[in-house]
Amino acid sequence: MTFIYPEGFQCFAGVDEVGRGPLVGDVVTAAVILDPTKPISGLNDSKKLSEKKRLSLFGQIKENALSYAIGRASPQEIDELNILHATMLAMQRAVAGLSLSPDFVLVDGNRTPQFACASLAVIKGDGLVAEISAASILAKVTRDQEMVELDALYPQYQFAKHKGYPTKAHLELLEKYGPIAQYRRSFKPVARVIELMEANHHEC
């Protein structure tokens, strides 16, 4: 299946997000405008690539893209706005951060936020549209690196292993140590641990 780009537009930006599901850290988005004269081979949905391949492509995208930018929304913004609205805000920030203004934005998924130009949501776009694949790789590698950095500060939570996703091991560690400031307090597993801790505190 090949993607047919909308006609009459010159400059396409691809946008994708990583980190809607984790309990901790920012939701990270990327926007990428590729250079048609410097095609990058091997682009695909970041989840379908090995870590080694992702890192190699990460370098190539940054080197060869006409423009790229990272956007994000913090755990506090996620708690305030909800994850969907925070993701849309992070996407707007990524596009606003581009050094070139695209005249069309292609977004992975089934909805797009409001941009200053035309946009289109593309279901499974990270596997169909090179610009979105590139954005998914930049967002994924950026967020994974941030989880590794957080792991160095708080090794007891093992963030480098689960990247903040609610695995069984992660949930057990969260219950054991309680949430740090980077946790998303509105997410059910985190809210439950906070409730338990508060209940225990009142009993003491």
N, C-alpha and C positions, 0 to 999 in steps of 0.2 A: 504494500500500500504506500503510495507516494503522496506527499502533501502538495497541494497546488496553492501557491502564494496568491493572495488577492492582487488583482491587476491595478496598475496605475500608481503604484507606490515604489519608491526607490530604496528607502532605508528602513530595514526591519530590525527590531530588537526582540530578542527572546527573553522570557522571564520565567523563572521557576523558584519554588521554595523548598526548603528542607527544615524539618523539625517541628511539624505540627503535632506529632504524637508524643514526643518526649515530655517528661515531667519537669525537666530542668533546663535552664538556659534560654537564649533568644531563639525566636523563629528567624531563620536567615534566608534572604532572597538574593538572587543575582539577576542582573540584566546584561545582555551581551549583544553587541552589533558586530557580526563577523565581517571580515574583509573578503569579498568575492574573489579577489586575485590571489588569496592565500588560503585555499581550502585546507581544512584539518581532517585527516582521515581517522576513522575509528570512533567518531562521536556517537554516543548512545545514551540512553537513560542511565544516570550515574549508578543506580542500584544494580544494573546488569553488568557493571564493569568491576574488575578486581581493583583492590586498593592501589596496586602498583600502576595499573593502566590509568586509573583516575588521576594519580599524581603526575604522571607523564603528560596527560592531556591538559591538566590544570596549568602546567608551565607553558604548553603550546598555545593555549587559549589566551593567556595573559600576554604572551609575546606577539601573537598574530592578529588578535581582534582589533577592529577599528576603535572600539570603546567597550569598557565593561565597568560595572559598579556593583557593590554589595549594599544591600539594604537590610534592616533588621527591626524587630520590635522586641522590647525587653519583657522579662517575666511579669513585671508590674503592669506594662501595657496590655499584655495578654490577659491578666486577671481583670483589668478594668474594662477592656473592650470586648473580650472573648477571642478565642483563637482565630476564628474566621476573619473578623474585622482587623485584628492585629496583623494577620498575614497580608490582607489587602493593603494596609498601611505600609508594611515593609516592602511590598512590591512597588508601590508608588515612590517610596524613598529610593529604591534601586534605580528606577527609570529616571528620577530627578537627578540622580548622581552621575548619569552618563555625560561625557564631555561633548557628545554629538546628540542632537535632538532627532530621535527617530520619527518617521512619519507614519509608522504602523507598529503596534506592539502585539506580539503573539505570546499568549500566556498558557502555561500548562494547566489543564483541569477544565472545569465546567463554568467558571465565571471569571470576570476581570473587574478590577477596580476602575474608577474613573481616571483616565489619563488625559493629557493635553492633546492627544492625537487619537486616531482611530485604533481600535484593538479588537482582538478576537481570542476567545478561549478555545483551545485545541485539546480535546480529550486524548490522553496518552501522547501528548505533544512531545514529551521528552524522548520518545523513541522515533518520532516522525519528522521533527523540525530541527535542523542542525543548530539554530540559534538557541532553541529551548534546551536541547541536549547540553550545549556548552554552559548555559546558565545553571542547569541542574548539577553539573560537575563542579563549577565554581562554588555554588552554595554548599554542596555536600562536603567538599574538602575543607572549606572554611569552617563549617560548623564542627566537623569531626576534630579538627585541630584545636578548636576552642574547648572541646570536651577533654582532650588530652591535657591541655593546660589546666583545666579545672581539676583533673585527676591528680596533677602534681601538687596542687594546693590542698586537696581533700582526698588523699589516697584511700581512705576507709570506704568511700562510696563506689570505687571502681568505675568511674565515669568513662575511662578509656575503653573499657570492655563493652559496656552496653550503650554508650553514647547518650545516656539519659532516658532511653526507652524503658517502659515499665516491664522489664523481664522479672521473672520470679526472684532471682538473686538480688536485683535492684530493689524490689519492693521489701525484701527482708532487711536489707541494709538501711533503707529509709526508715523502717519501723525501729530498727535497733538504735540508729544515731539521730533520728529526727531531721527535719528539713533545714538546710542552710538558706541564706537569703536568695540564692539563685533558683530556688524551686518555684514552680507555678502553683500558687496556693489555691487557685480555683479548680485545679484538676482533682478529680475525686480521690485517687489514692493519697494525694498529699493532704487534702482537706481532712480525710479520715484520720491520718496520723496526727495532725494538729489537734483535732477534737479529742483523740485518745490522750494526748499529752496534757491537754488542758484539764480533762476530767481527772487524770491522775494527780495533777498539780493541786486541784481543789481538795482532793481527798487527803493530801499530806498535811 
